């Protein structure tokens, strides 16, 4: 029986987080086995991110029209099927095209899950539930990395089979047990879900402060994507370690991120001014990401990465709280779509930057990520001063 329930939602989101991530640790192995050039890991991810950018406002409007629970149920299995296509692709064109479709459907899932939390929570409690949202993603994504990395040592094909089958099951489960908080206020029509109209609709919610904040969202997404993509490939290509190491390090990071989300993040979003706190968090991301690539001892390198990803796990929930703080249910889809689109633009350029600059020096993507984090911290300071000025 369907029901509006955060517990049921977190159950679906946990399964989604597991099976959306099982193929990530084996992607570098897949590409090296095929014989793709180094830059392909960036091109592949950028193709997916470009589709997320294009589709996020579209899926936001679709969710506002038919219900975000329905979008979750639709996009999860379609993402799984697209991943099977990706796993079977053997040419650069087909790999990029399959990843584009993966991004199109994963964009819908990301927008709909975030909007669902907005719709079923009150503004005063939203920060806490957004932290839970981030915590579920962290721990179960890490578990997915671990499962995929270990299984990938035995069979890459079986990882994609597992991902597709379980994504389809998760989509069916979400359709059976999730319902939306209320009847949606937008009528379902061709014009209301037109993706180009969805982009035009963004102008109605833009302010100078929001634009500045979205610049920070772009830079942090750029930095995290560049760092994460380079790390996955660095472990395989530079350190010559099997895919299981990708899974192991991500699982450890997931546990650390879970602790951070249930302690530091809860404190920040409930007890502090989030626009002030994020300045410090992003500065710490910049410093740690600059130090890590200069560590040559393997275990210390992994320890440094865990520290970086702990700081990295803090900023996204804060951004989600800032962007959703004053949302109404009737506009949750379009605002979540804007946020997700800007993050996707950062993913596109971050992935391409990491992919192409890696061949000139395998630590350059990490340095570029650090510079982007430091710059985002400075711009966050500007954004905080805008907030103070608007309150006078």
Backbone torsions as a table, in degrees:
resi	resn	phi	psi	omega
1	UNK	NA	133.9	-179.3
2	UNK	-72.7	150.3	-177.6
3	UNK	-160.1	146.4	172.1
4	UNK	-79.9	108.1	-172.8
5	UNK	-151.8	123.7	176.1
6	UNK	-68.5	-33.4	177.9
7	UNK	-61.8	-46.8	179.1
8	UNK	-63.9	-39.2	178.7
9	UNK	-61.9	-47.4	-179.8
10	UNK	-63.4	-31.6	175.2
11	UNK	-63.0	-48.7	178.3
12	UNK	-62.8	-42.4	-177.5
13	UNK	-66.3	-34.2	176.7
14	UNK	-64.2	-46.3	178.3
15	UNK	-63.2	-42.7	177.3
16	UNK	-58.6	-45.3	-177.9
17	UNK	-63.4	-36.4	177.8
18	UNK	-64.7	-55.8	-168.1
19	UNK	-82.1	-13.7	173.3
20	UNK	-77.9	-13.9	-173.0
21	UNK	-116.1	-2.1	-176.3
22	UNK	-66.5	-25.1	-177.3
23	UNK	-89.2	-13.8	-176.6
24	UNK	-60.8	-45.8	-177.8
25	UNK	-68.6	-18.2	-179.0
26	UNK	-97.2	-6.7	-178.3
27	UNK	-60.5	-45.1	176.3
28	UNK	-58.0	-40.0	178.3
29	UNK	-65.1	-42.2	177.8
30	UNK	-57.5	-45.7	-177.0
31	UNK	-69.3	-40.2	179.1
32	UNK	-69.6	-33.6	177.5
33	UNK	-65.8	-38.2	179.1
34	UNK	-73.0	-30.3	-178.6
35	UNK	97.2	24.6	178.7
36	UNK	-68.7	150.9	174.9
37	UNK	-67.4	162.7	-175.7
38	UNK	-57.1	-37.9	-175.2
39	UNK	-68.0	-11.0	-174.4
40	UNK	-65.6	-30.2	179.8
41	UNK	-64.8	-31.4	176.3
42	UNK	-75.9	-42.1	179.7
43	UNK	-63.1	-43.0	-179.7
44	UNK	-61.2	-47.1	-179.6
45	UNK	-67.5	-37.2	179.9
46	UNK	-64.7	-36.4	177.6
47	UNK	-62.1	-41.8	177.3
48	UNK	-65.4	-45.1	-178.5
49	UNK	-64.9	-35.7	178.2
50	UNK	-62.8	-40.0	177.8
51	UNK	-67.3	-36.6	175.8
52	UNK	-61.5	-43.2	178.6
53	UNK	-59.5	-47.1	-178.2
54	UNK	-68.5	-36.0	-169.5
55	UNK	-92.3	-19.3	-172.5
56	UNK	-60.9	-48.7	176.7
57	UNK	-62.8	-36.3	177.3
58	UNK	-59.2	-50.0	-179.4
59	UNK	-67.8	-30.4	175.7
60	UNK	-61.5	-44.1	178.4
61	UNK	-69.5	-38.5	177.0
62	UNK	-60.5	-45.0	178.9
63	UNK	-63.1	-40.2	176.8
64	UNK	-64.4	-24.5	-176.8
65	UNK	-89.7	-46.7	-173.1
66	UNK	-111.4	-9.7	-178.4
67	UNK	111.8	132.6	-177.3
68	UNK	-71.2	-27.2	176.4
69	UNK	-63.4	-37.9	178.9
70	UNK	-67.4	-37.4	178.5
71	UNK	-64.9	-39.9	177.0
72	UNK	-59.3	-48.1	-177.9
73	UNK	-64.2	-32.4	-178.4
74	UNK	-78.1	-44.0	-168.8
75	UNK	-82.0	-28.1	-178.4
76	UNK	-61.3	-52.2	-179.8
77	UNK	-67.3	-33.3	178.8
78	UNK	-67.7	-34.5	173.1
79	UNK	-62.7	-44.4	179.6
80	UNK	-59.6	-42.3	178.9
81	UNK	-66.3	-37.6	177.7
82	UNK	-65.3	-34.5	177.8
83	UNK	-66.7	-35.8	175.6
84	UNK	-62.9	-41.6	175.3
85	UNK	-58.5	-45.2	179.2
86	UNK	-59.8	-44.6	-178.6
87	UNK	-64.9	-26.9	-178.6
88	UNK	-92.5	-8.7	-176.6
89	UNK	-72.7	141.8	-177.0
90	UNK	-125.8	1.3	178.0
91	UNK	-122.5	158.5	-179.0
92	UNK	-61.3	-42.8	-178.6
93	UNK	-63.0	-48.0	-177.1
94	UNK	-68.5	-35.1	177.2
95	UNK	-63.9	-46.7	179.5
96	UNK	-64.9	-40.0	-178.9
97	UNK	-66.9	-42.3	179.1
98	UNK	-65.1	-37.9	178.1
99	UNK	-67.7	-31.4	175.8
100	UNK	-60.7	-45.9	179.7
101	UNK	-68.2	-34.6	173.9
102	UNK	-58.3	-44.2	179.7
103	UNK	-66.6	-37.4	-179.8
104	UNK	-59.0	-44.0	-177.2
105	UNK	-83.4	-34.4	177.8
106	UNK	-68.6	-29.1	174.5
107	UNK	-61.4	-40.0	178.0
108	UNK	-64.1	-42.5	179.4
109	UNK	-64.3	-43.7	-178.2
110	UNK	-63.2	-44.7	179.1
111	UNK	-64.9	-46.5	-174.8
112	UNK	-66.9	-39.2	-179.8
113	UNK	-67.7	-41.3	178.5
114	UNK	-65.4	-43.1	179.8
115	UNK	-66.8	-32.9	179.5
116	UNK	-62.3	-43.5	178.2
117	UNK	-61.4	-41.7	178.3
118	UNK	-60.3	-43.3	-174.3
119	UNK	-67.9	-30.4	-173.1
120	UNK	-105.6	9.2	178.7
121	UNK	-125.2	155.4	174.2
122	UNK	-86.6	154.7	-175.2
123	UNK	-57.7	-39.0	-175.7
124	UNK	-70.5	-18.6	-179.4
125	UNK	-110.2	0.7	-172.7
126	UNK	-66.1	-37.1	179.8
127	UNK	-59.0	-41.8	179.5
128	UNK	-65.0	-44.4	-177.9
129	UNK	-73.1	-27.4	173.2
130	UNK	-68.7	-33.4	175.6
131	UNK	-67.4	-39.6	175.0
132	UNK	-62.6	-40.7	178.1
133	UNK	-57.1	-46.4	179.4
134	UNK	-68.3	-36.6	-179.3
135	UNK	-66.2	-42.9	177.5
136	UNK	-60.1	-43.8	178.6
137	UNK	-61.2	-44.7	-176.4
138	UNK	-62.4	-52.1	-172.6
139	UNK	-72.3	-41.1	-176.1
140	UNK	-81.7	-27.2	171.0
141	UNK	-64.1	-41.7	178.1
142	UNK	-62.9	-40.4	177.7
143	UNK	-63.7	-39.3	176.5
144	UNK	-61.9	-42.5	175.5
145	UNK	-57.4	-44.8	-177.6
146	UNK	-63.4	-48.0	-179.8
147	UNK	-60.8	-46.9	-179.3
148	UNK	-64.2	-40.8	-179.5
149	UNK	-64.7	-43.5	-179.5
150	UNK	-69.5	-47.5	180.0
151	UNK	-64.8	-32.3	-179.3
152	UNK	-65.3	-23.9	175.5
153	UNK	-65.3	-24.7	-178.7
154	UNK	-97.4	-43.7	-177.2
155	UNK	-160.0	114.3	176.9
156	UNK	-65.9	-39.9	-178.6
157	UNK	-60.9	-39.8	-178.5
158	UNK	-66.0	-28.6	176.4
159	UNK	-63.1	-44.4	-179.8
160	UNK	-69.3	-35.3	175.5
161	UNK	-62.2	-46.6	178.3
162	UNK	-60.3	-45.2	-177.8
163	UNK	-62.3	-45.5	-178.1
164	UNK	-66.4	-47.7	-177.9
165	UNK	-62.7	-45.6	-176.9
166	UNK	-72.5	-30.2	175.2
167	UNK	-65.0	-41.4	178.0
168	UNK	-63.5	-42.5	178.7
169	UNK	-64.3	-42.0	179.1
170	UNK	-63.7	-40.5	177.5
171	UNK	-61.7	-43.3	178.4
172	UNK	-63.7	-43.0	179.3
173	UNK	-60.8	-44.3	-179.3
174	UNK	-63.5	-36.8	177.7
175	UNK	-64.5	-35.3	-176.2
176	UNK	-78.5	-30.5	-170.6
177	UNK	-115.6	-12.4	-177.1
178	UNK	-104.0	140.8	172.8
179	UNK	-135.5	162.4	-179.3
180	UNK	-86.7	160.7	-174.5
181	UNK	-67.0	-33.2	-178.0
182	UNK	-156.4	166.8	174.5
183	UNK	-64.0	133.1	-177.1
184	UNK	-69.7	144.9	-172.8
185	UNK	-87.0	-16.4	178.6
186	UNK	-91.9	135.0	176.4
187	UNK	-74.1	144.3	178.0
188	UNK	-77.6	116.5	179.1
189	UNK	-152.0	162.4	-179.5
190	UNK	-60.8	-41.7	-177.3
191	UNK	-68.8	-34.2	-175.6
192	UNK	-71.8	-22.2	-179.6
193	UNK	-111.9	10.7	176.0
194	UNK	-60.4	122.3	-175.3
195	UNK	-62.1	-33.3	179.4
196	UNK	-71.4	-37.7	175.5
197	UNK	-64.3	-35.1	179.4
198	UNK	-61.7	-38.6	177.1
199	UNK	-67.1	-40.2	178.9
200	UNK	-62.0	-37.9	-178.2
201	UNK	-62.8	-18.7	-179.4
202	UNK	-61.7	-29.7	-174.9
203	UNK	-62.5	-23.8	-177.6
204	UNK	-73.4	-17.3	-177.1
205	UNK	-113.8	1.2	-176.0
206	UNK	-80.1	133.3	170.0
207	UNK	-129.7	167.4	179.2
208	UNK	-60.5	-40.6	179.8
209	UNK	-64.4	-41.0	179.7
210	UNK	-66.7	-40.1	178.5
211	UNK	-61.2	-44.4	177.9
212	UNK	-60.9	-43.2	178.9
213	UNK	-62.0	-40.3	-179.1
214	UNK	-69.1	-27.7	172.6
215	UNK	-62.8	-41.0	176.6
216	UNK	-63.7	-41.7	178.0
217	UNK	-58.9	-43.6	178.5
218	UNK	-60.9	-48.8	-176.0
219	UNK	-64.6	-41.7	-179.6
220	UNK	-68.5	-37.6	176.8
221	UNK	-65.7	-42.1	175.6
222	UNK	-56.5	-48.7	-175.3
223	UNK	-65.8	-47.7	-178.9
224	UNK	-63.2	-42.6	-179.1
225	UNK	-65.6	-45.1	179.1
226	UNK	-60.2	-45.1	-178.8
227	UNK	-65.4	-49.1	-174.7
228	UNK	-66.0	-43.8	179.1
229	UNK	-64.4	-43.1	179.5
230	UNK	-65.2	-38.2	-179.1
231	UNK	-63.3	-46.8	179.7
232	UNK	-56.8	-43.3	-178.4
233	UNK	-76.4	-35.4	-179.7
234	UNK	-61.4	-42.1	-179.7
235	UNK	-61.0	-38.5	-178.8
236	UNK	-82.2	-49.1	-170.2
237	UNK	-85.6	-35.6	-176.4
238	UNK	-95.4	-42.1	-179.2
239	UNK	-89.9	-13.3	177.4
240	UNK	58.5	42.1	179.5
241	UNK	-103.2	150.0	-179.5
242	UNK	-69.1	166.9	-175.9
243	UNK	-61.4	-24.4	-179.7
244	UNK	-61.6	-28.5	179.2
245	UNK	-67.3	-37.0	173.4
246	UNK	-57.6	-45.0	-179.3
247	UNK	-66.3	-41.0	-177.9
248	UNK	-65.9	-47.8	-178.4
249	UNK	-64.6	-37.0	178.8
250	UNK	-68.5	-33.8	178.9
251	UNK	-68.1	-40.0	177.1
252	UNK	-65.0	-43.0	177.5
253	UNK	-61.0	-38.5	179.8
254	UNK	-62.2	-42.4	178.5
255	UNK	-64.7	-44.4	178.1
256	UNK	-62.1	-41.1	179.3
257	UNK	-65.7	-36.6	177.7
258	UNK	-60.8	-45.4	179.0
259	UNK	-61.7	-43.5	179.8
260	UNK	-62.2	-43.9	-176.8
261	UNK	-66.4	-34.0	-178.4
262	UNK	-87.7	-4.7	179.3
263	UNK	-121.2	-77.0	-175.2
264	UNK	-62.0	-46.2	-177.3
265	UNK	-64.1	-43.2	178.8
266	UNK	-59.6	-41.8	179.0
267	UNK	-64.1	-46.4	-177.0
268	UNK	-61.7	-46.2	-173.3
269	UNK	-78.5	-17.5	-179.5
270	UNK	-105.0	-23.9	-172.3
271	UNK	-117.9	-9.0	-175.4
272	UNK	-128.8	169.3	171.0
273	UNK	-79.5	111.5	-172.8
274	UNK	-61.9	-33.6	-179.7
275	UNK	-70.7	-25.0	174.4
276	UNK	-79.6	-44.0	-175.6
277	UNK	-63.9	-36.4	-175.4
278	UNK	-66.6	-23.1	177.4
279	UNK	-60.7	-46.6	-179.0
280	UNK	-69.3	-42.4	-178.5
281	UNK	-59.6	-45.7	-177.9
282	UNK	-68.9	-33.3	175.6
283	UNK	-64.0	-40.4	177.8
284	UNK	-66.2	-36.6	174.6
285	UNK	-60.5	-43.2	-179.2
286	UNK	-64.8	-43.0	-178.8
287	UNK	-66.6	-46.8	-177.5
288	UNK	-67.0	-37.4	-179.9
289	UNK	-71.5	-22.2	176.1
290	UNK	-76.6	-35.3	-175.5
291	UNK	-75.8	-41.4	-170.2
292	UNK	-53.6	-47.9	-174.9
293	UNK	-66.3	-12.1	179.3
294	UNK	-94.1	4.2	175.8
295	UNK	-90.2	121.6	-173.5
296	UNK	-100.0	-22.4	178.7
297	UNK	-77.3	129.6	-168.2
298	UNK	-58.9	-49.1	-176.9
299	UNK	-67.0	-37.6	176.9
300	UNK	-68.4	-33.4	175.4
301	UNK	-61.7	-44.7	178.1
302	UNK	-65.8	-39.5	178.5
303	UNK	-63.4	-41.2	177.6
304	UNK	-62.7	-38.4	178.1
305	UNK	-66.1	-37.0	178.2
306	UNK	-63.2	-41.7	178.0
307	UNK	-62.6	-46.1	178.8
308	UNK	-58.9	-47.5	-176.0
309	UNK	-70.1	-21.9	172.3
310	UNK	-66.2	-45.1	175.5
311	UNK	-65.2	-40.5	-178.4
312	UNK	-63.3	-31.4	-179.4
313	UNK	-71.7	-16.6	-176.2
314	UNK	-81.8	-38.0	-167.5
315	UNK	-72.1	-36.9	-175.2
316	UNK	-63.7	-46.0	176.4
317	UNK	-59.6	-34.8	177.3
318	UNK	-64.2	-44.5	177.5
319	UNK	-61.3	-40.8	179.4
320	UNK	-64.0	-37.4	177.2
321	UNK	-66.8	-43.4	-179.7
322	UNK	-61.1	-45.1	-175.5
323	UNK	-74.4	-26.5	-177.1
324	UNK	-101.0	-2.2	-170.7
325	UNK	-55.0	-44.7	-176.4
326	UNK	-113.3	25.3	179.4
327	UNK	-74.0	143.4	166.3
328	UNK	-97.1	154.8	-179.0
329	UNK	-58.2	-34.0	-174.8
330	UNK	-70.9	-17.9	179.7
331	UNK	-118.0	12.2	-175.8
332	UNK	-62.5	-36.4	-178.4
333	UNK	-66.9	-48.3	-175.9
334	UNK	-68.3	-38.5	179.6
335	UNK	-70.1	-41.9	175.4
336	UNK	-62.4	-35.8	177.8
337	UNK	-64.8	-41.9	177.4
338	UNK	-60.5	-49.3	-179.5
339	UNK	-58.1	-46.5	-177.6
340	UNK	-68.7	-34.4	178.0
341	UNK	-65.5	-43.9	179.6
342	UNK	-64.8	-40.4	175.4
343	UNK	-60.8	-38.5	-179.7
344	UNK	-65.9	-37.0	176.6
345	UNK	-61.0	-42.3	176.5
346	UNK	-61.8	-39.3	177.5
347	UNK	-62.3	-41.9	-179.4
348	UNK	-58.3	-55.5	-175.9
349	UNK	-71.4	-32.9	177.3
350	UNK	-65.2	-43.0	180.0
351	UNK	-67.4	-44.4	179.3
352	UNK	-65.0	-41.5	178.4
353	UNK	-59.5	-49.6	-178.7
354	UNK	-63.3	-42.6	-176.7
355	UNK	-64.2	-44.2	-174.3
356	UNK	-84.7	-32.8	-178.2
357	UNK	-81.2	-17.2	-179.4
358	UNK	-58.3	-37.4	-177.5
359	UNK	-68.4	-19.2	178.5
360	UNK	-89.8	-14.4	179.7
361	UNK	170.4	120.6	-170.9
362	UNK	-73.1	-4.7	174.3
363	UNK	-100.8	-7.4	-176.9
364	UNK	-62.7	-38.6	177.1
365	UNK	-59.9	-35.9	179.6
366	UNK	-67.9	-41.0	178.8
367	UNK	-65.6	-42.9	177.6
368	UNK	-61.0	-39.4	177.9
369	UNK	-63.0	-41.3	179.7
370	UNK	-61.3	-44.9	179.6
371	UNK	-61.3	-41.2	179.5
372	UNK	-64.6	-39.4	177.9
373	UNK	-64.3	-45.0	179.3
374	UNK	-61.3	-43.9	178.4
375	UNK	-62.4	-39.9	179.3
376	UNK	-65.6	-32.7	176.5
377	UNK	-65.5	-42.4	178.8
378	UNK	-63.3	-45.2	-179.3
379	UNK	-68.1	-30.9	175.2
380	UNK	-64.4	-34.1	174.9
381	UNK	-63.2	-42.5	175.8
382	UNK	-60.6	-43.3	180.0
383	UNK	-62.7	-38.8	177.7
384	UNK	-64.1	-41.2	177.7
385	UNK	-66.2	-34.1	174.1
386	UNK	-61.4	-40.1	179.3
387	UNK	-63.2	-43.9	179.5
388	UNK	-63.1	-42.6	-179.9
389	UNK	-63.5	-37.1	-178.8
390	UNK	-71.1	-21.1	-178.9
391	UNK	-87.8	-9.8	-180.0
392	UNK	-79.9	NA	NA
